[in-house]
């Protein structure tokens, strides 16, 4: 019997997989050709759709005619001469490369074609066929029209992962989910594992439908309770893995580097100590005994108080390689986060620059990491701000497997109370060429995969704000194909989430989402300066909130000007960490892009931008414009009330009220601060307090 589609509890939003999205598939005849656990999932999906919409599904070898019957859709796993290792870049999001033997596409690729009234999806692996099925669902009726030459699809990245910052026990400051804005954890409930496998499996279904294939189920800040998931509580992780597995999602675990001390009773966690290595080898053996398809570890070490190899005078390569050696016999990977910096910085010392830290720590280690060790690098050098340059680390380690980390949970971009679709920001980062125009993009350099900090919780709408679902979907599709057009991905999300949407509804959704990132940027931190948020929880404005703190997040505003001098000539030297084309661009205030000016330069308030405005006038204008745009988005959404399910519309409308209130607060505090600091009035005479 096929596995059934998970039944969502009453009131849970189906996100981008509502039943109506399956109508074109469900009203036709389908042959599923192949066997295996993921083929059972494929069969279950098709059978569920057919039961609802009147179609028929046959599995070859399970009875029924399959040799002489004509089908509308054939889904088949094909025996091939070998899977091979194809060239990267096979298409996604409607941009296929053309014909290919399925054996060239690996375990996750598939070929789609249509001729003689039959659409055929072929794959050499079960997971590829599952992705092929969801591609058919994305295409809708177009999958069954006309003819279609063979189109090859495969992901450009082998690992597409979500890191959940979920705590097993409720943290006294960070709560159940650190930086979580969508309720509690899907996996944990105040010290215990949640017993809701169908909800977890429904989550896996959403993830597989946008191409995500891995999940780390606990916080990278591993506290005492969470540490035990590695050993005496591994059965709870195994239960989660069982719920994720039917949709091809591999389970990963965040571990503490000090586990041999915390859990094993050893005197130290020195990565070069034979007893420590033996402890990890035995522990990993037991993990794989419980979870044979376990993906590996995520490690935050020597960062923000987390233990690491520096304690023992060892390098990060020493620490990562010790764990990689324990995982290698089982095909596991260690994701070693490069978020390492001094969080006890003296704000008086302008020579110490947090932005430099990851490069300074890791660039000298290029080529020293094991093959199954992945250095996980934030896309920007600071901390997921609304505007940052791309991290220079991403172009500085050509002999190291790198994963690019982004933040879907909106810690610094409105915390899922504000609409801020991040697809354009991520796409800009992934398309940048760190070494210059003739060299690979960031997306191409991410041989270790793409990773996002998850934005999902147990909220009925999954992401708290229903429109924040677009960020999760967009991440999955960009992780599959980093060169894809994010606006086309957004159109996919709209069509899947609102399958019967009129053009008025689709146009309204585009209107409120397309420019929302730049709108948020306008009414918050200007010109790349970053932060200016309330300390601790990071919601709402506080221009000097971190200005005299040990965290290294400064803007250095004084009566003369604002910004951080990161030039090689007179500043911290950070700009020189880039390859020559970018180093030269950022070094000069004349050539530095306006949107990053204050990240790289301390300039007078009267400095004239390339736009022709002074810095201070840009601050005033942008903040007024941002509020006006937020108010207009609220108006557009209100006008869609007759087209959107009432509960969903009401949740978004309530969030828009908070967004407009917050935008006005940002505008008034930031503009007042800089009027008082600079003494320069608004050229347009608007009210600034």
ChimeraX attribute file (.defattr): number of C-alpha atoms within 10 A of each C-alpha:
attribute: neighborCount
match mode: 1-to-1
recipient: residues
	/A:1	7
	/A:2	17
	/A:3	17
	/A:4	15
	/A:5	19
	/A:6	17
	/A:7	11
	/A:8	16
	/A:9	11
	/A:10	7
	/A:11	9
	/A:12	14
	/A:13	18
	/A:14	16
	/A:15	21
	/A:16	22
	/A:17	21
	/A:18	14
	/A:19	16
	/A:20	17
	/A:21	22
	/A:22	25
	/A:23	20
	/A:24	20
	/A:25	28
	/A:26	25
	/A:27	18
	/A:28	19
	/A:29	20
	/A:30	27
	/A:31	23
	/A:32	23
	/A:33	18
	/A:34	20
	/A:35	15
	/A:36	11
	/A:37	16
	/A:38	22
	/A:39	26
	/A:40	21
	/A:41	22
	/A:42	27
	/A:43	29
	/A:44	19
	/A:45	23
	/A:46	28
	/A:47	24
	/A:48	19
	/A:49	25
	/A:50	22
	/A:51	13
	/A:52	14
	/A:53	18
	/A:54	13
	/A:55	19
	/A:56	19
	/A:57	23
	/A:58	20
	/A:59	22
	/A:60	16
	/A:61	12
	/A:62	9
	/A:63	8
	/A:64	11
	/A:65	13
	/A:66	17
	/A:67	7
	/A:68	6
	/A:69	9
	/A:70	15
	/A:71	18
	/A:72	19
	/A:73	23
	/A:74	23
	/A:75	24
	/A:76	25
	/A:77	23
	/A:78	18
	/A:79	14
	/A:80	12
	/A:81	11
	/A:82	13
	/A:83	17
	/A:84	12
	/A:85	11
	/A:86	15
	/A:87	10
	/A:88	13
	/A:89	19
	/A:90	21
	/A:91	21
	/A:92	23
	/A:93	20
	/A:94	13
	/A:95	16
	/A:96	17
	/A:97	15
	/A:98	14
	/A:99	14
	/A:100	17
	/A:101	18
	/A:102	30
	/A:103	23
	/A:104	21
	/A:105	27
	/A:106	21
	/A:107	20
	/A:108	23
	/A:109	29
	/A:110	34
	/A:111	26
	/A:112	27
	/A:113	17
	/A:114	21
	/A:115	14
	/A:116	9
	/A:117	14
	/A:118	21
	/A:119	22
	/A:120	23
	/A:121	29
	/A:122	27
	/A:123	31
	/A:124	26
	/A:125	25
	/A:126	27
	/A:127	27
	/A:128	27
	/A:129	28
	/A:130	28
	/A:131	25
	/A:132	27
	/A:133	24
	/A:134	20
	/A:135	22
	/A:136	21
	/A:137	21
	/A:138	22
	/A:139	18
	/A:140	19
	/A:141	14
	/A:142	12
	/A:143	23
	/A:144	20
	/A:145	13
	/A:146	12
	/A:147	14
	/A:148	16
	/A:149	12
	/A:150	21
	/A:151	21
	/A:152	26
	/A:153	32
	/A:154	29
	/A:155	25
	/A:156	26
	/A:157	22
	/A:158	19
	/A:159	22
	/A:160	27
	/A:161	28
	/A:162	28
	/A:163	25
	/A:164	28
	/A:165	25
	/A:166	31
	/A:167	28
	/A:168	29
	/A:169	19
	/A:170	19
	/A:171	15
	/A:172	7
	/A:173	9
	/A:174	15
	/A:175	18
	/A:176	24
	/A:177	26
	/A:178	23
	/A:179	21
	/A:180	26
	/A:181	22
	/A:182	24
	/A:183	18
	/A:184	21
	/A:185	27
	/A:186	24
	/A:187	25
	/A:188	22
	/A:189	17
	/A:190	15
	/A:191	14
	/A:192	12
	/A:193	18
	/A:194	18
	/A:195	15
	/A:196	14
	/A:197	18
	/A:198	16
	/A:199	20
	/A:200	22
	/A:201	24
	/A:202	20
	/A:203	22
	/A:204	24
	/A:205	25
	/A:206	20
	/A:207	25
	/A:208	22
	/A:209	24
	/A:210	24
	/A:211	28
	/A:212	30
	/A:213	25
	/A:214	25
	/A:215	25
	/A:216	24
	/A:217	26
	/A:218	27
	/A:219	24
	/A:220	25
	/A:221	22
	/A:222	25
	/A:223	16
	/A:224	14
	/A:225	14
	/A:226	22
	/A:227	23
	/A:228	18
	/A:229	21
	/A:230	22
	/A:231	15
	/A:232	10
	/A:233	14
	/A:234	17
	/A:235	15
	/A:236	19
	/A:237	22
	/A:238	20
	/A:239	17
	/A:240	21
	/A:241	26
	/A:242	18
	/A:243	19
	/A:244	26
	/A:245	19
	/A:246	21
	/A:247	27
	/A:248	25
	/A:249	27
	/A:250	23
	/A:251	24
	/A:252	26
	/A:253	27
	/A:254	26
	/A:255	24
	/A:256	27
	/A:257	24
	/A:258	21
	/A:259	23
	/A:260	21
	/A:261	15
	/A:262	16
	/A:263	15
	/A:264	16
	/A:265	9
	/A:266	14
	/A:267	11
	/A:268	17
	/A:269	25
	/A:270	24
	/A:271	24
	/A:272	15
	/A:273	11
	/A:274	10
	/A:275	16
	/A:276	21
	/A:277	19
	/A:278	14
	/A:279	17
	/A:280	22
	/A:281	20
	/A:282	11
	/A:283	18
	/A:284	24
	/A:285	17
	/A:286	15
	/A:287	22
	/A:288	18
	/A:289	12
	/A:290	17
	/A:291	19
	/A:292	13
	/A:293	18
	/A:294	25
	/A:295	23
	/A:296	29
	/A:297	24
	/A:298	24
	/A:299	28
	/A:300	25
	/A:301	26
	/A:302	20
	/A:303	16
	/A:304	15
	/A:305	11
	/A:306	17
	/A:307	18
	/A:308	24
	/A:309	21
	/A:310	14
	/A:311	12
	/A:312	12
	/A:313	10
	/A:314	14
	/A:315	18
	/A:316	24
	/A:317	20
	/A:318	20
	/A:319	22
	/A:320	28
	/A:321	24
	/A:322	24
	/A:323	27
	/A:324	26
	/A:325	20
	/A:326	22
	/A:327	26
	/A:328	19
	/A:329	11
	/A:330	16
	/A:331	13
	/A:332	22
	/A:333	25
	/A:334	29
	/A:335	28
	/A:336	25
	/A:337	25
	/A:338	27
	/A:339	20
	/A:340	19
	/A:341	21
	/A:342	17
	/A:343	15
	/A:344	11
	/A:345	18
	/A:346	15
	/A:347	19
	/A:348	10
	/A:349	9
	/A:350	16
	/A:351	13
	/A:352	17
	/A:353	23
	/A:354	21
	/A:355	22
	/A:356	22
	/A:357	19
	/A:358	21
	/A:359	23
	/A:360	15
	/A:361	16
	/A:362	19
	/A:363	18
	/A:364	11
	/A:365	17
	/A:366	14
	/A:367	14
	/A:368	17
	/A:369	21
	/A:370	20
	/A:371	17
	/A:372	22
	/A:373	28
	/A:374	27
	/A:375	30
	/A:376	26
	/A:377	25
	/A:378	24
	/A:379	24
	/A:380	21
	/A:381	23
	/A:382	24
	/A:383	20
	/A:384	21
	/A:385	20
	/A:386	25
	/A:387	24
	/A:388	21
	/A:389	19
	/A:390	22
	/A:391	24
	/A:392	27
	/A:393	27
	/A:394	30
	/A:395	23
	/A:396	19
	/A:397	19
	/A:398	13
	/A:399	12
	/A:400	24
	/A:401	22
	/A:402	27
	/A:403	30
	/A:404	28
	/A:405	25
	/A:406	24
	/A:407	25
	/A:408	31
	/A:409	27
	/A:410	27
	/A:411	22
	/A:412	22
	/A:413	26
	/A:414	22
	/A:415	24
	/A:416	25
	/A:417	24
	/A:418	25
	/A:419	28
	/A:420	26
	/A:421	27
	/A:422	27
	/A:423	25
	/A:424	18
	/A:425	16
	/A:426	22
	/A:427	21
	/A:428	15
	/A:429	22
	/A:430	25
	/A:431	16
	/A:432	18
	/A:433	21
	/A:434	25
	/A:435	19
	/A:436	14
	/A:437	10
	/A:438	8
	/A:439	13
	/A:440	16
	/A:441	21
	/A:442	27
	/A:443	26
	/A:444	20
	/A:445	23
	/A:446	28
	/A:447	18
	/A:448	23
	/A:449	24
	/A:450	28
	/A:451	28
	/A:452	22
	/A:453	23
	/A:454	26
	/A:455	28
	/A:456	26
	/A:457	22
	/A:458	17
	/A:459	18
	/A:460	20
	/A:461	23
	/A:462	22
	/A:463	26
	/A:464	24
	/A:465	25
	/A:466	22
	/A:467	24
	/A:468	28
	/A:469	22
	/A:470	27
	/A:471	22
	/A:472	28
	/A:473	25
	/A:474	26
	/A:475	31
	/A:476	26
	/A:477	28
	/A:478	29
	/A:479	29
	/A:480	29
	/A:481	26
	/A:482	28
	/A:483	23
	/A:484	20
	/A:485	16
	/A:486	23
	/A:487	16
	/A:488	13
	/A:489	23
	/A:490	22
	/A:491	16
	/A:492	21
	/A:493	24
	/A:494	21
	/A:495	19
	/A:496	23
	/A:497	21
	/A:498	21
	/A:499	19
	/A:500	14
	/A:501	15
	/A:502	12
	/A:503	9
	/A:504	12
	/A:505	21
	/A:506	16
	/A:507	15
	/A:508	16
	/A:509	19
	/A:510	16
	/A:511	15
	/A:512	22
	/A:513	22
	/A:514	18
	/A:515	17
	/A:516	22
	/A:517	21
	/A:518	20
	/A:519	24
	/A:520	24
	/A:521	22
	/A:522	26
	/A:523	30
	/A:524	34
	/A:525	24
	/A:526	27
	/A:527	23
	/A:528	22
	/A:529	26
	/A:530	26
	/A:531	28
	/A:532	25
	/A:533	20
	/A:534	15
	/A:535	15
	/A:536	10
	/A:537	14
	/A:538	18
	/A:539	18
	/A:540	19
	/A:541	23
	/A:542	18
	/A:543	22
	/A:544	19
	/A:545	17
	/A:546	20
	/A:547	18
	/A:548	15
	/A:549	17
	/A:550	15
	/A:551	17
	/A:552	23
	/A:553	25
	/A:554	26
	/A:555	23
	/A:556	18
	/A:557	21
	/A:558	13
	/A:559	13
	/A:560	13
	/A:561	20
	/A:562	25
	/A:563	24
	/A:564	22
	/A:565	26
	/A:566	25
	/A:567	21
	/A:568	17
	/A:569	12
	/A:570	10
	/A:571	19
	/A:572	20
	/A:573	19
	/A:574	23
	/A:575	25
	/A:576	19
	/A:577	19
	/A:578	22
	/A:579	16
	/A:580	14
	/A:581	12
	/A:582	18
	/A:583	19
	/A:584	16
	/A:585	15
	/A:586	26
	/A:587	23
	/A:588	17
	/A:589	19
	/A:590	13
	/A:591	13
	/A:592	21
	/A:593	17
	/A:594	18
	/A:595	16
	/A:596	20
	/A:597	26
	/A:598	26
	/A:599	26
	/A:600	27
	/A:601	22
	/A:602	22
	/A:603	19
	/A:604	18
	/A:605	24
	/A:606	15
	/A:607	16
	/A:608	17
	/A:609	19
	/A:610	12
	/A:611	9
	/A:612	10
	/A:613	14
	/A:614	15
	/A:615	24
	/A:616	25
	/A:617	24
	/A:618	20
	/A:619	24
	/A:620	26
	/A:621	20
	/A:622	23
	/A:623	28
	/A:624	20
	/A:625	15
	/A:626	24
	/A:627	25
	/A:628	17
	/A:629	22
	/A:630	26
	/A:631	19
	/A:632	15
	/A:633	23
	/A:634	20
	/A:635	14
	/A:636	17
	/A:637	20
	/A:638	15
	/A:639	13
	/A:640	16
	/A:641	15
	/A:642	10
	/A:643	14
	/A:644	14
	/A:645	11
	/A:646	10
	/A:647	12
	/A:648	16
	/A:649	18
	/A:650	14
	/A:651	15
	/A:652	22
	/A:653	18
	/A:654	13
	/A:655	20
	/A:656	23
	/A:657	16
	/A:658	14
	/A:659	22
	/A:660	21
	/A:661	14
	/A:662	22
	/A:663	28
	/A:664	21
	/A:665	17
	/A:666	26
	/A:667	26
	/A:668	19
	/A:669	18
	/A:670	23
	/A:671	25
	/A:672	16
	/A:673	18
	/A:674	24
	/A:675	20
	/A:676	13
	/A:677	16
	/A:678	19
	/A:679	12
	/A:680	13
	/A:681	16
	/A:682	17
	/A:683	10
	/A:684	9
	/A:685	7
	/A:686	11
	/A:687	10
	/A:688	17
	/A:689	10
